[in-house]
Amino acid sequence: MKAVRHFGIVVSDIKKSLYFYTKLLGLKTKRDVLEKGKFIDTVLRIKNVKVRTVKMAADDGLLIELLWYKSHQKKRRKNKIIYDIGASHPAFTVKKLDEEYKKLKKQGIKFYSQPQVSPDGKAKVAFCRDPDNVPIELVEELN
């Protein structure tokens, strides 16, 4: 294993998700394409796929990929809860969590709680939800 390349998040509304991840969280769009054809059909094992793929990066270069399936849109079967089996949540390091928390709250983003300092005092942490109710962890490193 050389590196973690990216992680993908399937979204229901690409405009709302792009606003959340770029305007509110500050990720930068690196690639925005509509994928379709034999290659994507083969690798996903789905026929006639049309998926808008938007790769975004944080300052450290880690990529997040939003996937909006134009051809295969589905409703979430149930609300994902933090302890469900499978990928749980992305976590983002921020500079000033209290400021981010206030900014996001003003935009109507719901949080589990106010930012909390970890028992070892090394981090301040808060969880919120993206437009599709995906848990997002925001972490400020403290010394």
C-alpha positions as a LaTeX table, in Angstrom:
\begin{tabular}{lrrr}
\hline
Residue & $x$ (\AA) & $y$ (\AA) & $z$ (\AA) \\
\hline
Met1 & 0.00 & 0.00 & 0.00 \\
Lys2 & 1.54 & 3.27 & $-1.10$ \\
Ala3 & $-1.04$ & 5.83 & 0.04 \\
Val4 & $-4.70$ & 6.51 & 0.72 \\
Arg5 & $-5.96$ & 7.86 & $-2.62$ \\
His6 & $-9.40$ & 9.22 & $-1.74$ \\
Phe7 & $-12.72$ & 8.31 & $-0.21$ \\
Gly8 & $-16.06$ & 8.62 & $-1.96$ \\
Ile9 & $-19.40$ & 9.85 & $-0.73$ \\
Val10 & $-22.57$ & 9.18 & $-2.74$ \\
Val11 & $-24.82$ & 12.25 & $-2.59$ \\
Ser12 & $-28.45$ & 12.90 & $-3.43$ \\
Asp13 & $-28.13$ & 16.58 & $-4.42$ \\
Ile14 & $-24.79$ & 17.55 & $-5.95$ \\
Lys15 & $-25.44$ & 21.31 & $-5.65$ \\
Lys16 & $-26.17$ & 21.16 & $-1.91$ \\
Ser17 & $-23.21$ & 18.85 & $-1.32$ \\
Leu18 & $-20.79$ & 20.99 & $-3.32$ \\
Tyr19 & $-21.89$ & 24.04 & $-1.35$ \\
Phe20 & $-21.34$ & 22.20 & 1.95 \\
Tyr21 & $-17.93$ & 20.71 & 1.09 \\
Thr22 & $-16.47$ & 23.66 & $-0.85$ \\
Lys23 & $-18.10$ & 26.83 & 0.50 \\
Leu24 & $-18.63$ & 25.76 & 4.12 \\
Leu25 & $-15.74$ & 23.31 & 4.70 \\
Gly26 & $-13.31$ & 24.95 & 2.26 \\
Leu27 & $-12.30$ & 21.99 & 0.08 \\
Lys28 & $-11.08$ & 22.87 & $-3.42$ \\
Thr29 & $-12.49$ & 21.21 & $-6.54$ \\
Lys30 & $-9.77$ & 19.42 & $-8.51$ \\
Arg31 & $-11.84$ & 17.47 & $-11.05$ \\
Asp32 & $-15.50$ & 17.49 & $-12.09$ \\
Val33 & $-16.55$ & 14.99 & $-14.78$ \\
Leu34 & $-19.53$ & 12.97 & $-15.96$ \\
Glu35 & $-18.41$ & 9.36 & $-16.18$ \\
Lys36 & $-20.24$ & 6.99 & $-18.52$ \\
Gly37 & $-19.49$ & 4.19 & $-20.94$ \\
Lys38 & $-17.94$ & 0.75 & $-20.97$ \\
Phe39 & $-15.15$ & 1.42 & $-18.46$ \\
Ile40 & $-17.35$ & 2.70 & $-15.62$ \\
Asp41 & $-20.07$ & 0.13 & $-16.38$ \\
Thr42 & $-17.45$ & $-2.63$ & $-16.13$ \\
Val43 & $-15.65$ & $-1.49$ & $-12.97$ \\
Leu44 & $-18.92$ & $-0.84$ & $-11.10$ \\
Arg45 & $-20.73$ & $-3.86$ & $-12.56$ \\
Ile46 & $-23.76$ & $-1.71$ & $-13.38$ \\
Lys47 & $-25.20$ & $-1.14$ & $-16.84$ \\
Asn48 & $-25.64$ & 2.33 & $-18.35$ \\
Val49 & $-24.06$ & 4.25 & $-15.48$ \\
Lys50 & $-23.93$ & 8.03 & $-15.62$ \\
Val51 & $-22.23$ & 9.44 & $-12.54$ \\
Arg52 & $-20.95$ & 12.94 & $-11.93$ \\
Thr53 & $-17.68$ & 12.61 & $-10.06$ \\
Val54 & $-16.26$ & 15.63 & $-8.25$ \\
Lys55 & $-12.85$ & 15.25 & $-6.64$ \\
Met56 & $-11.99$ & 17.84 & $-4.00$ \\
Ala57 & $-8.88$ & 18.34 & $-1.91$ \\
Ala58 & $-8.02$ & 19.67 & 1.50 \\
Asp59 & $-4.85$ & 21.71 & 1.98 \\
Asp60 & $-2.87$ & 18.53 & 2.70 \\
Gly61 & $-3.90$ & 17.02 & $-0.65$ \\
Leu62 & $-6.22$ & 14.29 & 0.63 \\
Leu63 & $-9.00$ & 13.80 & $-1.91$ \\
Ile64 & $-12.70$ & 13.44 & $-1.25$ \\
Glu65 & $-14.86$ & 12.28 & $-4.12$ \\
Leu66 & $-18.54$ & 13.21 & $-4.36$ \\
Leu67 & $-20.53$ & 10.82 & $-6.54$ \\
Trp68 & $-23.90$ & 11.86 & $-7.91$ \\
Tyr69 & $-25.53$ & 9.05 & $-9.87$ \\
Lys70 & $-27.70$ & 10.59 & $-12.57$ \\
Ser71 & $-28.70$ & 7.15 & $-13.83$ \\
His72 & $-29.19$ & 5.23 & $-10.60$ \\
Gln73 & $-30.52$ & 7.61 & $-7.95$ \\
Lys74 & $-31.82$ & 5.98 & $-4.81$ \\
Lys75 & $-33.20$ & 7.18 & $-1.54$ \\
Arg76 & $-31.29$ & 6.37 & 1.61 \\
Arg77 & $-32.87$ & 3.22 & 3.02 \\
Lys78 & $-32.40$ & 4.38 & 6.62 \\
Asn79 & $-30.55$ & 7.02 & 8.54 \\
Lys80 & $-26.95$ & 6.00 & 9.04 \\
Ile81 & $-25.94$ & 6.05 & 12.67 \\
Ile82 & $-22.37$ & 6.45 & 13.84 \\
Tyr83 & $-21.97$ & 2.83 & 15.00 \\
Asp84 & $-23.32$ & 1.14 & 11.82 \\
Ile85 & $-21.03$ & $-1.46$ & 10.26 \\
Gly86 & $-18.95$ & $-0.09$ & 7.38 \\
Ala87 & $-17.33$ & 3.25 & 6.70 \\
Ser88 & $-18.36$ & 5.52 & 9.53 \\
His89 & $-17.40$ & 9.12 & 8.77 \\
Pro90 & $-14.74$ & 11.38 & 7.27 \\
Ala91 & $-12.79$ & 13.55 & 9.70 \\
Phe92 & $-11.31$ & 16.92 & 8.80 \\
Thr93 & $-8.63$ & 18.83 & 10.69 \\
Val94 & $-9.53$ & 22.51 & 11.14 \\
Lys95 & $-7.56$ & 25.43 & 12.56 \\
Lys96 & $-10.14$ & 26.98 & 14.92 \\
Leu97 & $-13.00$ & 24.63 & 15.66 \\
Asp98 & $-15.02$ & 27.11 & 17.73 \\
Glu99 & $-15.06$ & 29.54 & 14.78 \\
Glu100 & $-15.96$ & 26.76 & 12.29 \\
Tyr101 & $-18.70$ & 25.57 & 14.62 \\
Lys102 & $-20.26$ & 29.05 & 14.83 \\
Lys103 & $-19.96$ & 29.61 & 11.07 \\
Leu104 & $-21.58$ & 26.27 & 10.21 \\
Lys105 & $-24.34$ & 26.66 & 12.81 \\
Lys106 & $-25.26$ & 30.02 & 11.24 \\
Gln107 & $-25.65$ & 28.16 & 7.93 \\
Gly108 & $-28.09$ & 25.72 & 9.51 \\
Ile109 & $-25.69$ & 22.80 & 9.87 \\
Lys110 & $-26.74$ & 20.51 & 12.72 \\
Phe111 & $-24.17$ & 19.33 & 15.29 \\
Tyr112 & $-24.31$ & 16.47 & 17.79 \\
Ser113 & $-22.91$ & 18.79 & 20.48 \\
Gln114 & $-20.76$ & 21.86 & 20.97 \\
Pro115 & $-17.00$ & 21.28 & 20.45 \\
Gln116 & $-15.53$ & 19.13 & 23.22 \\
Val117 & $-11.91$ & 18.77 & 24.36 \\
Ser118 & $-10.70$ & 15.16 & 24.36 \\
Pro119 & $-9.79$ & 13.56 & 27.73 \\
Asp120 & $-6.06$ & 13.73 & 26.89 \\
Gly121 & $-6.37$ & 17.44 & 26.02 \\
Lys122 & $-4.81$ & 16.96 & 22.59 \\
Ala123 & $-7.85$ & 17.67 & 20.45 \\
Lys124 & $-11.13$ & 19.55 & 20.32 \\
Val125 & $-13.83$ & 17.61 & 18.44 \\
Ala126 & $-17.35$ & 18.12 & 17.10 \\
Phe127 & $-19.56$ & 16.05 & 14.80 \\
Cys128 & $-22.03$ & 17.50 & 12.32 \\
Arg129 & $-24.00$ & 16.16 & 9.35 \\
Asp130 & $-23.63$ & 16.86 & 5.63 \\
Pro131 & $-26.71$ & 17.51 & 3.43 \\
Asp132 & $-27.31$ & 13.73 & 3.13 \\
Asn133 & $-27.03$ & 13.18 & 6.89 \\
Val134 & $-23.52$ & 11.67 & 6.65 \\
Pro135 & $-21.63$ & 12.17 & 9.95 \\
Ile136 & $-18.66$ & 14.56 & 9.59 \\
Glu137 & $-16.02$ & 14.89 & 12.31 \\
Leu138 & $-14.20$ & 18.20 & 12.72 \\
Val139 & $-11.00$ & 18.15 & 14.79 \\
Glu140 & $-8.76$ & 20.93 & 16.04 \\
Glu141 & $-5.36$ & 19.69 & 17.18 \\
Leu142 & $-4.37$ & 21.27 & 20.51 \\
Asn143 & $-0.58$ & 21.28 & 20.88 \\
\hline
\end{tabular}
